[in-house]
Amino acid sequence: MPHRPSTCHTVWGRCIAASLMLACMTACSDPIQGEPDSLVNRLTVGMTPAEVGLIMGTHSFAQTSPRNPAVECRSYVYDVMQDAKFAHVWFRDGKLRKASDHHRTTCNPR
C-alpha cells in the first residue's frame, strides 16, 4: 500500500505555497522596484518630476508615449564607474506612477 501524506502535511504544504505566491505577487506588483545604489528606493508614487529630480538628479533621457501624451518615461543613468545602468521613472499626468532600476538601456514608452 503506497504511503500517503497526512492531511496535516498536505495543508501545511498548501499554506507555504500560498504564502510564497502572495509574497511574489506583492513584490512583483510594487510600483517602486529599486535598490539603494540607484536611489529609486527613495521615490514614492505621486511625486512630481521636480521632487524626483531632487533625489535622482537630472534625467539623461525622456520620452513621451506616442499612444498617450500624458505618459512620460525618464531615464536616469547611475553606477557609471562600474557598469552604466539606467533607472526608469514613469509619470502619468505629471505624477510618478512607477519606477525601476538595473536597466541596460533608456526607457521606451510604447
MILUM-128149 format. One record per residue: residue number from 1; residue in one letter; x, y, z of N, C-alpha, C in turn. Coordinates in steps of 0.2 Angstrom, whole numbers, plus 5000, padded with zeros to 4 digits. Example, Ala and Ser with C-alpha at 12.3 -4.5 7.8 and 13.67 -1.06 7.14 Angstrom:
(r 1,'A',(5066,4972,5039),(5062,4978,5039),(5066,4984,5039));
(r 2,'S',(5064,4989,5035),(5068,4995,5036),(5064,5000,5039));
***
This chain:
(r 1,'M',(5004,4994,5000),(5000,5000,5000),(5004,5006,5000));
(r 2,'P',(5003,5011,4995),(5008,5017,4995),(5007,5022,5001));
(r 3,'H',(5012,5025,5002),(5012,5030,5008),(5008,5036,5006));
(r 4,'R',(5004,5038,5010),(5000,5044,5008),(5002,5050,5013));
(r 5,'P',(5003,5056,5011),(5005,5061,5017),(4999,5062,5021));
(r 6,'S',(5000,5064,5027),(4994,5065,5032),(4991,5072,5029));
(r 7,'T',(4985,5073,5032),(4981,5079,5030),(4985,5085,5033));
(r 8,'C',(4988,5084,5038),(4992,5090,5041),(4997,5092,5037));
(r 9,'H',(5001,5087,5034),(5007,5089,5029),(5004,5092,5023));
(r 10,'T',(4999,5090,5020),(4996,5092,5014),(4994,5100,5015));
(r 11,'V',(4990,5101,5021),(4988,5108,5022),(4993,5112,5023));
(r 12,'W',(4998,5110,5027),(5004,5114,5028),(5008,5116,5022));
(r 13,'G',(5009,5111,5017),(5012,5112,5011),(5008,5117,5007));
(r 14,'R',(5001,5117,5007),(4997,5122,5003),(4998,5129,5006));
(r 15,'C',(4998,5129,5013),(4999,5136,5016),(5006,5139,5014));
(r 16,'I',(5011,5135,5014),(5018,5138,5012),(5017,5140,5005));
(r 17,'A',(5015,5136,5000),(5014,5138,4993),(5010,5144,4992));
(r 18,'A',(5005,5145,4996),(5000,5151,4995),(5004,5157,4998));
(r 19,'S',(5008,5156,5003),(5012,5162,5006),(5017,5164,5001));
(r 20,'L',(5021,5159,4998),(5026,5161,4993),(5023,5165,4987));
(r 21,'M',(5017,5162,4985),(5014,5166,4979),(5012,5173,4981));
(r 22,'L',(5009,5174,4987),(5007,5180,4989),(5013,5185,4990));
(r 23,'A',(5018,5183,4992),(5024,5187,4993),(5027,5189,4986));
(r 24,'C',(5027,5184,4981),(5029,5186,4975),(5025,5191,4971));
(r 25,'M',(5018,5190,4972),(5013,5194,4969),(5014,5201,4972));
(r 26,'T',(5015,5202,4978),(5016,5208,4981),(5022,5212,4979));
(r 27,'A',(5028,5208,4979),(5034,5211,4977),(5034,5213,4969));
(r 28,'C',(5031,5209,4965),(5030,5210,4958),(5026,5216,4956));
(r 29,'S',(5021,5217,4961),(5016,5222,4959),(5018,5229,4962));
(r 30,'D',(5023,5229,4966),(5025,5235,4969),(5027,5240,4964));
(r 31,'P',(5025,5246,4964),(5026,5251,4958),(5033,5254,4959));
(r 32,'I',(5037,5253,4964),(5043,5255,4965),(5048,5249,4966));
(r 33,'Q',(5052,5248,4961),(5057,5242,4962),(5064,5245,4961));
(r 34,'G',(5067,5246,4967),(5074,5249,4966),(5078,5247,4972));
(r 35,'E',(5085,5248,4971),(5090,5247,4975),(5093,5253,4978));
(r 36,'P',(5096,5253,4983),(5099,5259,4986),(5105,5263,4981));
(r 37,'D',(5108,5259,4977),(5113,5262,4973),(5110,5266,4967));
(r 38,'S',(5104,5265,4966),(5101,5270,4961),(5097,5275,4964));
(r 39,'L',(5095,5275,4970),(5091,5279,4974),(5084,5279,4972));
(r 40,'V',(5082,5274,4968),(5075,5273,4966),(5071,5271,4972));
(r 41,'N',(5074,5267,4977),(5070,5265,4983),(5068,5271,4987));
(r 42,'R',(5070,5277,4986),(5068,5283,4990),(5062,5287,4986));
(r 43,'L',(5060,5284,4981),(5055,5288,4977),(5048,5285,4980));
(r 44,'T',(5043,5289,4979),(5036,5287,4981),(5031,5288,4975));
(r 45,'V',(5026,5284,4975),(5021,5286,4970),(5018,5292,4971));
(r 46,'G',(5016,5296,4966),(5013,5303,4967),(5018,5309,4967));
(r 47,'M',(5025,5307,4967),(5029,5313,4967),(5029,5316,4960));
(r 48,'T',(5031,5323,4960),(5031,5327,4954),(5038,5325,4951));
(r 49,'P',(5039,5327,4944),(5046,5327,4941),(5051,5331,4945));
(r 50,'A',(5049,5337,4948),(5054,5341,4952),(5056,5337,4958));
(r 51,'E',(5051,5334,4962),(5053,5331,4968),(5057,5325,4966));
(r 52,'V',(5056,5321,4961),(5061,5316,4959),(5067,5318,4957));
(r 53,'G',(5068,5324,4954),(5074,5327,4952),(5078,5329,4958));
(r 54,'L',(5075,5331,4963),(5079,5332,4969),(5083,5326,4972));
(r 55,'I',(5080,5320,4971),(5083,5314,4973),(5087,5311,4968));
(r 56,'M',(5085,5311,4962),(5089,5307,4957),(5094,5311,4953));
(r 57,'G',(5093,5318,4953),(5097,5322,4949),(5093,5324,4942));
(r 58,'T',(5097,5326,4937),(5094,5327,4931),(5094,5321,4927));
(r 59,'H',(5088,5320,4923),(5087,5314,4919),(5092,5314,4913));
(r 60,'S',(5093,5309,4910),(5098,5308,4905),(5094,5308,4898));
(r 61,'F',(5088,5306,4899),(5083,5305,4893),(5076,5305,4895));
(r 62,'A',(5072,5307,4891),(5065,5307,4892),(5061,5306,4886));
(r 63,'Q',(5056,5302,4886),(5052,5301,4880),(5044,5300,4882));
(r 64,'T',(5040,5304,4878),(5033,5303,4879),(5030,5298,4875));
(r 65,'S',(5025,5294,4878),(5022,5289,4874),(5018,5291,4868));
(r 66,'P',(5019,5288,4862),(5016,5290,4856),(5008,5289,4857));
(r 67,'R',(5006,5284,4861),(4999,5282,4862),(4996,5287,4867));
(r 68,'N',(4999,5289,4871),(4996,5293,4877),(5001,5299,4879));
(r 69,'P',(5000,5305,4877),(5005,5310,4878),(5005,5312,4886));
(r 70,'A',(5000,5309,4890),(5001,5310,4897),(5006,5306,4900));
(r 71,'V',(5008,5301,4897),(5013,5296,4900),(5020,5298,4897));
(r 72,'E',(5025,5299,4902),(5032,5300,4900),(5036,5296,4904));
(r 73,'C',(5042,5293,4901),(5047,5289,4905),(5053,5293,4905));
(r 74,'R',(5056,5294,4910),(5063,5297,4911),(5068,5292,4913));
(r 75,'S',(5074,5292,4910),(5079,5288,4912),(5085,5292,4915));
(r 76,'Y',(5087,5289,4921),(5092,5292,4925),(5098,5287,4925));
(r 77,'V',(5104,5289,4923),(5110,5285,4922),(5113,5285,4929));
(r 78,'Y',(5115,5279,4931),(5119,5278,4938),(5124,5273,4937));
(r 79,'D',(5128,5272,4942),(5134,5267,4943),(5138,5267,4937));
(r 80,'V',(5140,5273,4934),(5144,5274,4928),(5151,5272,4929));
(r 81,'M',(5154,5272,4935),(5161,5270,4936),(5162,5262,4935));
(r 82,'Q',(5157,5258,4937),(5157,5251,4936),(5154,5249,4930));
(r 83,'D',(5148,5250,4929),(5144,5247,4923),(5138,5251,4922));
(r 84,'A',(5137,5256,4918),(5132,5261,4917),(5125,5257,4917));
(r 85,'K',(5121,5259,4921),(5114,5257,4921),(5109,5262,4921));
(r 86,'F',(5103,5261,4920),(5098,5266,4920),(5092,5264,4924));
(r 87,'A',(5089,5270,4928),(5083,5269,4931),(5078,5272,4927));
(r 88,'H',(5072,5269,4927),(5066,5271,4923),(5061,5274,4928));
(r 89,'V',(5059,5280,4927),(5054,5283,4931),(5048,5285,4926));
(r 90,'W',(5042,5282,4928),(5036,5283,4923),(5032,5288,4927));
(r 91,'F',(5030,5293,4923),(5025,5298,4925),(5019,5298,4921));
(r 92,'R',(5013,5299,4924),(5007,5300,4921),(5003,5306,4924));
(r 93,'D',(5002,5311,4919),(4999,5317,4921),(5003,5321,4926));
(r 94,'G',(5010,5320,4926),(5014,5324,4930),(5015,5321,4937));
(r 95,'K',(5013,5315,4938),(5014,5311,4944),(5018,5305,4943));
(r 96,'L',(5022,5303,4948),(5026,5297,4947),(5021,5291,4948));
(r 97,'R',(5021,5286,4943),(5017,5280,4944),(5021,5274,4945));
(r 98,'K',(5027,5273,4943),(5031,5268,4944),(5038,5269,4942));
(r 99,'A',(5043,5265,4945),(5050,5266,4944),(5054,5260,4945));
(r 100,'S',(5059,5259,4942),(5063,5253,4942),(5070,5254,4940));
(r 101,'D',(5075,5250,4942),(5082,5251,4941),(5085,5245,4937));
(r 102,'H',(5091,5245,4936),(5095,5240,4933),(5094,5238,4926));
(r 103,'H',(5092,5244,4922),(5090,5243,4915),(5097,5244,4911));
(r 104,'R',(5098,5241,4906),(5104,5242,4902),(5103,5247,4896));
(r 105,'T',(5096,5249,4895),(5095,5254,4890),(5090,5260,4893));
(r 106,'T',(5089,5265,4889),(5085,5270,4891),(5077,5267,4890));
(r 107,'C',(5073,5270,4894),(5066,5268,4893),(5063,5269,4886));
(r 108,'N',(5058,5266,4884),(5055,5266,4878),(5047,5265,4878));
(r 109,'P',(5044,5271,4880),(5036,5270,4881),(5033,5269,4874));
(r 110,'R',(5029,5264,4874),(5025,5262,4868),(5018,5265,4868));
***
